[in-house]
Amino acid sequence: MADDKAAYYLLDLAQLPDELYANEVPVSSWLKHCETAGEKGFAQNSLGKLTPLETHVELERLVGLALYMVGNVLPFVLPIILILLYLGFFVAKLFLAYLALLVCCELLYRQLYPPKPLKGPRETQYVYTERNIQKYLSMRWVWPKSLHYPAFEDKSLIYCVAPHGVAPLGITAYPMFSKLFNSRLNHPTGAPIVLKLPLIGWMLKRLGYIPAKAGAMRDVLAKKGENVSVILDGVAGMFQQDEKVEKLWLKERKGICKIALQTGSAIVPCYGFGHSSLWSVVVDPFRILEKVSIALNVSICPFYGRFGWPIGPCRRQATTMAFGEPITCEATAEPTNEQINELHAKMIEGFCTVFDKHKDAYGWGHKKVKIV
């Protein structure tokens, strides 16, 4: 399936025909829609363009993303809202009316555009909301020839994704992680507390999410022989916003390298161009919320997106997931610190290399990446 003249492949997910977006469709049908480029990569500014969007998809995402973001914070603020409601505060009534409006709009959309019934995580990863995200964000995936199917059909992969942003929407192209590079089901990871949230946690588990813990990841990689995707900079990555420099909070992220060595899995560095621009985080001058969030592994920060909408939908910003060269290693039951540090250094280099290779094509030629 590989093109002998191609060094890089591009799949425009937003323009992938809807009839091909299904679990039963073979990956070969997707790969027919790929574009290719030589060693110099894709043309300048070609990866950061917004594609036309159907009105009903845009409206669903405006409501659906707002509902999802509210759903993430609701379990934490609901006691306060109920207290304020009991005391007769108008703001509590306004919040509940806003929540009810979002739910009603989403239910109405489901009536007008009924989703297909989906069973099991592999099918559920094709849920219509994630398809609409791909269109809303004009999502594109770019990868090197060394990763192209079926090069890693016989090896589990650990997709290490950064930056996190407020919500790492690039990773929600779930079926691509589970089909595009090998046929092994991919399990995204999430903060354990998020997976315990009412409704949101249930939804994520249906998609195959597992806790972002070493034991859970080792079980998936070694025992099940499947893939894992990790938002590597985690909660800390939410606070690393800078207009001129893309900051990746990765210096302390060595645990994933130990897991890769223990299971013999390949690490794939993935840079999400545009993720850091989807929402804006309001950071206090003493960065107290950042420190508390990192300590609790739960984001506690105000943010806003499109139209300045607090805890609302993200901006309609084109995103590109750029995959670096896969980093392979031999399985080692008890890896040494030297081996872990060596693999970590290769991973960091992989992130920097993939950013520099595709930043001009995305339209970020003026930016640099900084590892913090």
C-alpha positions as a printed Julia matrix, in Angstrom:
372×3 Matrix{Float64}:
   0.0    0.0    0.0
   2.98   2.31   0.36
   4.0    4.65  -2.44
   7.7    4.21  -3.23
   8.05   7.94  -4.0
   6.17   9.16  -0.92
   7.91  10.25   2.28
   4.72  11.54   3.96
   1.04  10.76   3.74
  -1.96  13.03   4.36
  -5.58  12.06   4.99
  -8.14  14.87   5.16
 -10.63  13.44   7.65
 -13.11  16.27   7.21
 -13.49  15.42   3.53
 -13.42  11.65   3.85
 -16.73  10.46   2.32
 -19.27   9.74   5.08
 -20.08   6.31   3.64
 -16.47   5.27   4.35
 -16.68   6.32   8.0
 -17.68   2.91   9.36
 -16.04   0.07  11.23
 -16.67  -2.47   8.48
 -14.93  -0.37   5.81
 -11.37  -1.68   5.21
  -8.46   0.67   5.77
  -7.51   0.29   2.12
 -10.59   2.32   1.19
  -9.37   5.18   3.39
  -5.84   5.05   2.06
  -7.11   5.58  -1.49
  -7.99   9.14  -0.4
  -4.47   9.95   0.84
  -2.26  12.64  -0.62
   1.5   12.21  -0.57
   4.57  14.42  -0.37
   8.3   13.96  -0.74
  11.06  14.55   1.79
  10.37  18.31   1.9
   6.85  17.7    3.2
   3.61  19.37   2.18
   3.22  22.82   0.64
   3.37  25.9    2.84
   0.05  26.79   4.53
  -1.69  23.75   3.02
  -2.48  22.06   6.34
  -4.11  24.96   8.17
  -7.04  25.72   5.89
 -10.66  25.49   7.0
 -12.92  23.43   4.76
 -16.6   24.26   4.11
 -18.94  22.99   6.8
 -22.57  21.92   6.72
 -24.75  24.23   8.82
 -26.36  21.44  10.82
 -22.93  20.03  11.74
 -21.71  23.42  12.92
 -24.82  23.97  15.03
 -24.56  20.5   16.56
 -20.94  21.08  17.52
 -21.65  24.49  19.02
 -24.22  22.85  21.28
 -22.5   19.47  21.7
 -19.11  20.88  22.67
 -20.69  23.33  25.11
 -22.68  20.47  26.64
 -19.59  18.28  26.91
 -17.53  21.0   28.58
 -20.34  21.8   31.03
 -20.71  18.07  31.72
 -17.05  17.91  32.76
 -17.38  20.69  35.33
 -20.96  20.02  36.47
 -20.16  17.33  39.11
 -17.77  19.77  40.79
 -20.01  22.87  40.71
 -23.43  21.25  41.14
 -23.41  21.42  44.97
 -22.64  25.13  44.75
 -25.35  25.65  42.13
 -27.92  23.87  44.3
 -27.0   25.95  47.33
 -27.29  29.16  45.31
 -30.61  27.94  43.9
 -31.91  27.27  47.41
 -30.87  30.77  48.43
 -32.73  32.19  45.46
 -29.78  33.44  43.41
 -30.77  34.24  39.82
 -27.41  33.05  38.43
 -28.2   29.48  39.58
 -31.55  29.55  37.77
 -29.85  30.95  34.68
 -27.23  28.18  34.69
 -29.82  25.42  34.99
 -31.92  26.98  32.22
 -28.78  27.14  30.03
 -28.03  23.47  30.74
 -31.61  22.47  29.95
 -31.47  24.4   26.66
 -28.26  22.62  25.61
 -29.75  19.2   26.41
 -32.94  19.95  24.49
 -31.02  21.16  21.44
 -28.84  18.05  21.4
 -31.87  15.77  21.74
 -33.6   17.63  18.92
 -30.58  17.1   16.67
 -30.65  13.37  17.43
 -34.28  13.29  16.31
 -33.56  15.14  13.07
 -30.35  13.19  12.34
 -30.72   9.82  14.11
 -27.34   8.25  14.95
 -26.58   4.67  13.99
 -26.78   2.09  16.81
 -23.24   1.19  17.86
 -22.07  -1.8   19.91
 -18.73  -2.34  21.62
 -15.83   0.15  21.78
 -14.6   -0.48  18.24
 -17.97   0.47  16.74
 -18.72   3.15  19.33
 -15.57   5.01  18.31
 -17.48   5.95  15.15
 -20.07   7.94  17.15
 -21.51  10.86  15.16
 -20.26  13.53  17.59
 -16.63  12.63  16.87
 -17.31  12.64  13.12
 -18.74  16.14  13.48
 -15.63  17.24  15.4
 -13.46  16.13  12.49
 -15.52  18.28  10.14
 -15.78  21.24  12.52
 -11.99  21.36  12.94
 -11.1   20.53   9.32
  -9.01  17.75  10.81
  -6.06  16.35   8.86
  -3.64  13.58   9.73
  -0.06  13.46   8.45
   2.38  10.59   9.0
   5.73   9.32   7.68
   6.22   6.36   5.37
   7.79   4.36   8.2
   4.42   4.35  10.02
   2.3    3.65   6.95
   0.04   0.6    7.02
   0.82  -2.28   7.41
   4.31  -1.53   8.81
   3.16  -1.95  12.45
   0.47  -4.58  12.01
   2.46  -6.93  14.27
   3.4   -4.45  17.01
   1.47  -2.47  19.62
   1.77   1.29  19.49
   1.78   3.97  22.18
   0.55   7.22  20.65
   2.06  10.03  22.71
   0.05  13.16  21.9
   0.76  16.8   22.77
  -0.18  19.55  23.4
  -3.18  18.91  25.61
  -4.91  22.27  25.25
  -8.14  22.71  27.2
  -9.53  19.55  25.55
  -7.37  17.47  23.16
  -9.89  17.1   20.37
  -7.37  15.67  17.9
  -7.34  12.44  19.83
 -11.09  12.1   19.34
 -10.53  10.82  15.82
 -10.77   7.5   17.62
 -11.26   5.15  14.65
  -8.09   6.42  12.99
  -5.99   5.37  15.98
  -7.66   1.95  15.88
  -7.45   1.31  12.14
  -5.16   3.6   10.19
  -1.75   2.24  11.24
  -2.69  -1.25  12.41
  -5.86  -3.18  13.16
  -5.35  -3.22  16.93
  -8.03  -1.49  19.0
  -6.71   1.72  20.53
  -7.54   2.62  24.13
  -7.34   6.35  24.95
  -6.33   7.17  28.5
  -8.02   9.62  30.83
  -7.55  10.97  34.33
  -9.02   8.37  36.74
 -11.3   10.96  38.34
 -12.76  11.92  34.93
 -13.66   8.29  34.24
 -15.64   8.3   37.5
 -17.77  11.3   36.54
 -21.49  10.64  36.03
 -22.47  10.25  32.38
 -19.16  11.64  31.0
 -17.2    8.77  32.55
 -19.71   6.22  31.24
 -19.49   7.67  27.74
 -15.68   7.59  27.74
 -15.56   3.99  28.94
 -17.87   2.98  26.08
 -15.25   4.42  23.72
 -12.58   2.18  25.25
 -10.96   4.66  27.63
  -8.76   3.31  30.41
  -7.28   5.11  33.45
  -3.97   6.87  32.79
  -2.15   4.47  35.11
   0.87   2.31  34.37
  -0.84  -0.96  35.3
  -3.85  -0.37  33.07
  -1.66   0.59  30.11
   0.64  -2.41  30.54
  -2.36  -4.74  30.6
  -3.69  -3.35  27.32
  -0.3   -3.39  25.58
   1.15  -6.65  26.88
  -1.82  -8.86  27.73
  -4.34  -7.73  25.11
  -1.81  -6.78  22.44
  -3.69  -3.56  21.65
  -2.72   0.13  21.37
  -2.79   3.0   23.85
  -2.99   6.74  23.25
  -1.86   9.22  25.9
  -2.16  13.0   26.12
   1.37  13.18  27.37
   1.53  16.67  28.86
  -1.72  16.07  30.76
  -3.34  18.71  32.93
  -0.11  20.73  33.06
  -0.27  21.15  29.3
  -3.48  23.16  29.57
  -1.59  26.07  31.06
   1.28  26.25  28.55
  -0.24  28.78  26.17
   1.99  31.25  24.33
   1.38  33.05  21.03
   5.0   32.78  19.85
   6.22  29.53  21.39
   4.54  26.14  21.59
   5.39  24.81  25.04
   5.3   21.07  25.69
   5.37  19.97  29.33
   7.31  16.77  28.7
  10.55  16.9   30.7
   9.01  14.94  33.56
   7.09  12.48  31.37
   9.41   9.49  31.59
   6.93   6.96  32.93
   5.55   6.27  29.46
   9.07   5.32  28.31
   9.32   2.75  31.09
   5.98   1.26  30.0
   7.17   1.11  26.38
  10.33  -0.73  27.41
   8.48  -3.16  29.66
   6.01  -4.09  26.91
   8.25  -3.71  23.85
   5.76  -1.27  22.31
   6.72   1.43  19.83
   6.29   5.09  20.83
   4.79   7.39  18.21
   5.19  11.13  18.99
   2.13  13.03  17.73
   1.95  16.81  17.57
  -1.49  18.42  17.38
  -1.17  21.63  15.38
  -3.92  24.05  16.39
  -4.86  22.37  19.69
  -3.42  25.18  21.8
  -5.53  27.76  19.92
  -8.97  26.18  20.32
  -9.72  27.72  23.72
  -8.07  30.4   25.85
  -7.25  29.67  29.49
  -7.54  32.43  32.07
  -4.41  32.11  34.2
  -4.1   33.87  37.56
  -0.93  36.0   38.0
   0.52  33.68  40.65
  -0.38  30.52  38.68
  -2.03  29.09  41.78
  -4.73  27.28  39.8
  -2.05  25.65  37.66
  -0.23  24.3   40.72
  -3.44  23.06  42.33
  -4.6   21.43  39.09
  -1.3   19.58  38.62
  -1.35  18.43  42.25
  -4.92  17.11  41.99
  -4.58  15.93  38.35
  -7.83  17.77  37.63
  -8.06  20.99  35.65
  -9.36  23.92  37.7
  -9.28  26.91  35.4
 -11.72  29.25  33.67
 -11.61  29.19  29.87
 -13.46  30.48  26.87
 -13.62  29.7   23.18
 -15.66  30.8   20.21
 -17.55  34.09  20.58
 -15.87  34.48  23.99
 -18.34  31.83  25.24
 -17.31  30.78  28.81
 -17.04  26.98  29.18
 -18.41  26.81  25.65
 -17.45  25.43  22.25
 -13.96  25.86  20.85
 -13.04  28.18  18.03
 -13.37  26.8   14.52
  -9.63  26.33  14.04
  -8.17  23.86  11.55
  -6.2   21.14  13.32
  -3.56  18.76  11.99
  -2.3   15.7   13.8
   1.31  15.24  12.68
   2.85  11.87  13.54
   6.59  11.49  13.95
   8.84   8.55  13.22
   7.91   5.56  15.42
  10.52   4.8   18.08
  10.93   1.07  18.59
  12.54  -0.72  21.53
  13.12  -4.24  22.76
  10.99  -5.57  25.6
  12.85  -5.31  28.9
  11.23  -6.56  32.1
  13.28  -4.28  34.36
  14.53  -1.29  32.33
  17.34   0.75  33.83
  17.23   4.51  34.36
  19.79   4.85  31.58
  17.51   3.01  29.13
  14.5    5.09  30.19
  16.41   8.36  29.84
  17.73   7.34  26.42
  14.24   6.51  25.13
  12.85   9.71  26.65
  15.5   11.76  24.84
  14.56  10.08  21.54
  10.89  10.83  22.19
  11.59  14.51  22.9
  13.68  14.72  19.73
  10.79  13.1   17.85
   8.36  15.8   19.0
  10.74  18.6   18.02
  11.46  17.02  14.64
   7.82  16.47  13.67
   6.94  20.03  14.71
   9.75  21.57  12.66
   8.99  19.35   9.66
   5.33  20.4    9.32
   5.06  23.85  10.93
   5.47  25.72   7.61
   2.81  23.56   5.97
   0.44  24.38   8.82
   1.21  28.11   8.63
   3.21  28.32  11.85
   6.62  28.96  10.32
   7.16  31.8   12.81
   6.73  29.52  15.83
   9.2   27.41  17.77
   8.63  24.5   20.1
  10.01  24.55  23.66
  10.16  21.56  25.99
   9.37  22.53  29.58
